[in-house]
Amino acid sequence: IADEGGVSLTYQRADESFASPLRTSAFDVHVAFSLETMEAERDSQSWSAQFIGAGYVHDHAFARVKAQSMALRQRLAAQGAEFIICFFDENSCDDPRVGPSHAFRAENYRVLLERVLADPTLGIVFKPKKPRTLRHRLGPDVTRLLDEVVATGRCVVFEEGAVSTPVLPCEASQAADVTIGLLYGATAALEAALAGSPTLLIDREGLPYHPLNRLGIGRVVFRDWASLWSALSAYRCDPTSCRGFGDWSSILPSIDPFRDGRAAERLGTYIVWLAHALGEGRSREDALEACRRRYASQWGE
């Protein structure tokens, strides 16, 4: 691309809290949620001529899906749900040497389904990462339990789609009182927190080095279902009794310094500027510098 006078550009689409050789890359421009991720990119041995903070790329959807979220909430409430949980499963692996196994991750579903079945005032929304394989991954016993809970009318499972569901995490989370995600793959939970949902992270995999632990063990991050459910039950009884419960506000400015619903607009606008600069016959270096100055003048250094 460079030899032909072109420019390579990438954008961040997932949580990248810590360095990893799996994310090492080399591009002319990388557009990230914020500049806070630069150090992790450097530690990953990535190279980029320009590193741009634009905000969380799907934030334009938060307000747009609100009506669908409220309709989902009303649907569950009509069946008796007084308190609604949203859960993101983050997929599982056929080979347990590669990542968390199906049986290990199915346990998350089993725990939640049994809780909902036992409490007629509880509702739940499941947004699986890979909907097409969900029932295979859950296995026959948990699948039967899932169908039993769905039949109560207090459970919704987004199973449409092959690679992923067409529903964004923010749509599912904005229908709930509390969102639960996994520390091992926290992008969906991050979106829920940015969209305004009290969001918890469960860490059954064991990641004590994960930067999101700084949100607080016992407030946002929980090591097992027993401790999470104890805190959740206390929160249901009296939300004011659990200080910092599901609260990400201390780190949201470092994740997205804008939080204005315009991240995709900034990304798209930069690309248009770059295309125009190259179309005018400028060199790669001149085009990049012109766009850098223009972006900085509009959105800050």
N, C-alpha and C positions, 0 to 999 in steps of 0.2 A: 504494500500500500504506500509506504513512504517513498519507495523508488519511483512510483508513478505520480508522485506529488500529492497523494491523498493523505487523509488524516483518519486515524482509528479512534473511536470513542466508545466507551462502555459506561454503564450506569449500575449503581448498586440496587439490588432488588430484594436482598435478604439481610437479616441480622448478621453483622460481622464484628462481633465483640472482641475477638482475640485473634492473634496472628496464627497462621497455619501455612505450611507449604502447599496445601491444596488450593489456596487462593492466590498463589504467586502469579502475577501477570505483567504484561508490558504493553501499554497503550499510550497514545499521545494525550488523550483526555479521559479522565475518570470522573464521573459525576456521582457523588456520594450523598447520603442523607445529610452529613455534616462534616466539617473538617476534623472532628474529633477522631475519625477513623484513620486519619493519615498515618499516625504512629504504628497502628496495627498493620497497615499496608507496607510501611517501611520494614517492619520486623518480619513480614512475610517475604521480603526481598522483591517486592513489586517495584516497577518503574513506571512513572507517568510524568510527562512534561507539564501537564496542568492537572490540578486536583481541585474540584469545584464542589462546594457544599450547596445543595439545592433544596433539601428537605425530603421528607418521606414521600416517595413517588406516587403512592396511591391515596394521598390525603384529600384529593379532590372528591373522592367517593363518599367521605364520611357523611356529609349533609345530604348527598343525593340518594343514599339508600335508607335514610332515616324513616321514611314512610313505610317501606317494606319491613323494616325492623319492628316498628310499632304494630304493624298488622300481624306479624308473627307472635309478638308478645300477647296481643289480644286473643289470638287463636289458642294459645296455651292457657291463658287466664280463664277463658270460657270453659275449660275443662277442669278448673279448680286449682290451677297453679298460682300460688301466691308469691313464690320466690323462684326465680329462674336462673339456672346455671348454663353457661356456654362452655363447651370443652373442645379443644383442638388436640388431635391425636398424634400428629407428626409422623405418621407412617411406621412401618416396622420392616424387618428384613427376613428373607427366606433363610439366609445363612447367618447364624448368631455370631460368627466370627467377624462379620462385616459391621454389624450394628445390633441394636436391640431386637430381640426375636419377636415373632408374632405372639407367642404365648405370654411373654413378659409384658408387652404393650396391651394385650387383650385384658390383662388384669385391671388396667385403668378403667376400661369400660365396665367390667364386672362390678367393681366397687361402686361406681356411680349408678349403674342400673339398679343394683340392690337397694341403694339409698332411696332412689326415686320410687321404687316399687313399695317400699316400706312407709313412705311419707306422701300422703295424697295431696299435700299442699306444695309439693316440690315439682318443678318442671325443668326440662333440660333440652338443650340444643347441641347436637353433635355436628361438627364440621370436620370430616375426615380429610386428611391430606390427599389420599389416593382413593377416591370413592369406588372405583371399579373393583378393587381387590378387597374392600372392607370386610365383607362376610367371610371370604376365604381366610383373611388374617385373624378374624375373631375366633374362628372355629365353631363347630356346631352347637356347643353348650352355650357360649356367650351370645351367639346369633339367636338362639331360641329365646334367651332372656331379653335381648334387644327387641325382638318382635312382640314379646309380652308387654314390655313397657311402652312401645309405640302404640299398642292397642288401647292403652289408657287415655290417649289423646294428649298426654302431658309430655310427650317426647317427639322431637322432630330431628330427622337425620337427613342431611344434605348428601344424597347419593348420586345426584346427576353429575355427569362428566366422566371422562376417562382418565386423563392425566391429572386433572384437578377439577374441583367444582367451579361452576360459573359464579358462585356466591363468594364475595370477598369476606375476609375475617371480620371486618368492621360491621357488616350487615348482621352477622350472627351475634356478635358481641353486644351490639346496641339494643338487642332484644332482651338481654339478660341483666340481672342484678349484679352478678359476679361472673368473671371469665376465668377459666383455669387453662393454662397452657403448660408446656414442658420447658424446663431449662435447657434440655438437650434439643435445640431447635426452637428458638424463641421468637421467630419473626412474626408469626400470627399473633402471639401474645403482645408483642411490641405494638403492632397495629391496633389491637384492642385498647391498649393503654393510651395511645395517642388519640384514639377516637373517644376517650372519656370513660371507659369501663374500668371499675376496680378489677385489677388483674393479678391473679396468683400464678406462681410457677412451682411445679412439683419436680423434685430432682431425685427420682428413684434410681437413676443411672449413676449418680455420684460424681458431681463436677465441682469440687470445692474451689477450683481455680477460676471458675467462670466469673467474669467481671460483674454480672448482674446479681451476684450474691450480695453486693454492696447495698442493694435495696432493702435488705434486712431479713435474716433468718427468723421465721415465726411471724413475720408481717407480710412479706411478699413471697419469699422462697421457703418451701417446706420440703423436708427430706422424705416424708412418707405420708400416706393417706390419713393415718390416725391423727397426726398433729394438724394436718390441714383441715380435716373435718371438725376437729375440736374448735379451732379458731373460727371456722366458717359458722358453726352453730352459735358461738358467742356473738359473732357479728350480726346474725339474724335476730337474735334476742335484743341486742342493743348496739347499733352501729357506732355509737359514740364511745363504747367501751374498748374498742380495738384501735388504738392510735396507729396510724400508718398502714392500716389493713388494705392491701391491694393498691397502695399509693406509689406511683412512679414519678410524681411531680418533681422530685429532686434531680432526676437525671433527664427528663424530657428535653430541656434546652440543649443538652449535649448531643442528644439523638437527632433532634430536628430544631435548629435555632429559629426557624420561621413559624411553623405550625399555623399556616394561613390558608391551606388548601390550594396552594399555587406551585407546588413542587414540579409537577409534570409540565406546567406552563413554563417554568424557568428552564427546564431541560429542553423542551421543544424549541423555545425561543433561541437558546444558545445554538442549537443545531441549525436553525434557519440563518442566524448570523454567520455561522461558519460556512454554510453552503454559499451564501451570497459573497462572502469574502473570497472564497476559492473561485467562484464563478466570475469574479472581476479580474481574475488572472494573477492574484497575489500568490506569493510563495507560501508554502506550508507554514514557515516560521512567522511571516508577516501576518497571515490570516489568524494564527493562534494568538499572537500578541494583540492584535486588534480586538479580537473577541474577549480576551482576558481583561483588557482595559475597559471595554464596554460593559462587561458583566460586573466588574468591581465598582464602576461608577454608579450602576443601578442598584446593586444588591449589597455592596460592601466588600472589603478585602477579605 
